[in-house]
Amino acid sequence: MDYSYRRRGRATMGNTHQRSTGYRSGTRDLFSKKFRTKGGNQPLTTFLRRYKVGDIVDVVCDSSQQKGMPHKFYHGRTGKVWNVNKRAIGVEINKVHREKQIVKRIHVRVEHVRPSKSHTGHLERINKNEALKKAAKESGTPCAAALLKRAPKGPRDAFELNLSNTFEGKTHLLTPIPYVFKPISRNLNV
């Protein structure tokens, strides 16, 4: 069979609409800005923020600045800063391709980068644990290991239900009705 028509981009039958596959294809909603945020420049905080190597950042594209914009794949991804330039930040982002996890290094302009909040809970827990260890060291008693580890959220505490607040002061009980199988009988004498 001759499949050369596929290479040329022509379809012989069916849907003849050619789907675009450009660098920014399919980003009408992805890069769209929120209502009432289209006009005006970015706040100065975006440009005055200080990034250091090792910081964790979120890559979020700002469609009002086309320069230094990353590919749509990296929009909304979190990575680690590996390089800081005059106007751009080098970010390492993990990309899963088939069975491999590849570390991609991209340079993104500062308008498309913001500090990540995904790490804050972890850092708070570290600070709390260090404070517990310090207090235990000063008091001379060792800190319990259970206090330093995360524990799953347990069941809620028991409580007694106040029945005086119920409707008309009565309790309404629901009792299940037992299921009895009754086959459909057909009257064949008609």
N, C-alpha and C positions, 0 to 999 in steps of 0.2 A: 504494500500500500504506500501511496505517496502522501506523506504528512507535511509536505513543504508549506501548505497553506497555513499551518499552525505557526510556523516560524515567521512568516511574513505578517502575522497578526490579523489575517482575514479568516472569518468563519463562514463556512458554506451554508449552514442551516442554523435555525434557532435564533438565539439572542445575538444580534450583530453589534450591540453596544460595547464599545471598548472601554474597559475600566481603567482609569488612569493609575499609574504606579509611580508617580513622581516622589520627590523627596518629602513633600508636605501633603501628599494625598491622604484624604480621610481625616483632615484635622479641622474641619469646619466647626465642630462643637468642642473638640479637644483643646484648641488654642483660643476659643472665644472668651472674651472677658465678661465679667459680671456686669449687671445693669448698674449704671451710674458710675462706672470706674473706667470708662473708655478715654475720657478727655484728661488732659493735664499730664504733667511729668510725674515720674516716680518720686517718692519722698527721699530726702537726703540720707536717711538711715541706710537705704540700700547701698549707697556708695561709700559711706563712712564706716560701715561695719568692718571689723577686723577679723580676718580669717587666718588661721594658723595650720600648718601641716599636721594632719591627724584629726582635725575637726570633722564631725559628722554633719553632712549637709543634705538638704533635699533639693533636687533639680526640678524646678517648676518654671516652665517657659512663660515669658511675658511677651505676648504677641505684638506689643507696641514697639519692641526693639528687635529688629530682625538680625542685627549683627550678633555674632557669637551665640546664636541659638542652637541648641543641640537637636539631634534627630528626635522624632516623635516617640521613639522607643524609650528614651531616657526621661520623658516627661513624667513627673511624679515618683521617680526612683530616688532612693537614698544611697549615698556613697560617702567615701572618706577623702578628704583633701590630701593630695600628694604634691601639689605645686601651687605657688601663688605668683601671679604675674602682675603687670601694671593695671590691666583692665579685666583680666580673666583669672579663673580659678581652675586648676587641674583637679578632676574628681575621678576616683576609682569606683567603678560600679560593676557588680557581678551580673553577668548575662548567662542565662541557661540556654545552651544550644545542644539539642538532642540529649545525650547523657552527660555532657560536659558542662562545667561551670567555669566560664572564662571571665577573667578580671579585665574589664575594658577601661582604658585611660582616655578621658576626653577633657578638652579645655572648653570651659563655658564662661561666658561673660557674667559679671557680678549681678546683672539684672535678672538672670535666670536661676540664681542660687539663693537659698535662705537657710539659716541654721536649723538643724533638725531637732524636734522635740521628742523623738523616739527614744532617746538615750536618758532623758531626765529622770524617769522612774528608777532606772538602774543606778544612776549616780546618787539619788536620794537615799536609796537602800544602803549603798556603800558608806555614805556619811553617817547614817544612823547606826550601822554596825560598828563603825570605828569609834563612835561616841560611847556605845555600850561597852566595847572592849577597854576603852580608856577609863571609864568609871569603874569597871571591874578590877582593873589593875591598881587603881588608887585605893579601892576598898580592901584589896587583898583576897577577895573571893573570886573564883573563876566564874566567867559568864556562861550561862547555860547554852549549849549548842542549838537548842530548839529556838531560842530567841534570835539567833543569827540567820536561821534558815527561813525561807518562805513557807508558809503553811496554807493549804487550801481553805477557802471560805467554808466554814462548817454550817450546820443547820441553825436556824433561828432559835432564840431562847423560848422556852415554854411560857405560856401565859394563860390566865383563866379568863374565859369569855364571860362578859357581863350580859346575862340574858334579860335584864330589866330594860335594855335598850331595844329589844326586838319588837317586831310589829305586833301591837295589841298585847304585848306581854306573853305571847304564846310561842312555843317552839313547833315548827313545822317539820315533820319527819317524812322523808321520802323512802318508801320501801319498794324494792324491785319486785316485779310480777314474774313468776316463773314462766318460762317459755314451754309451751306444749305443742308438739308438732301435730298438725291435722292435715292429712293428705286431701287434695281436692277430689271430690267424688263427682263423677260424670253420670248424668242420668241418660242411659242409652235407650230407655223405653219410649222416648218422645217420638 
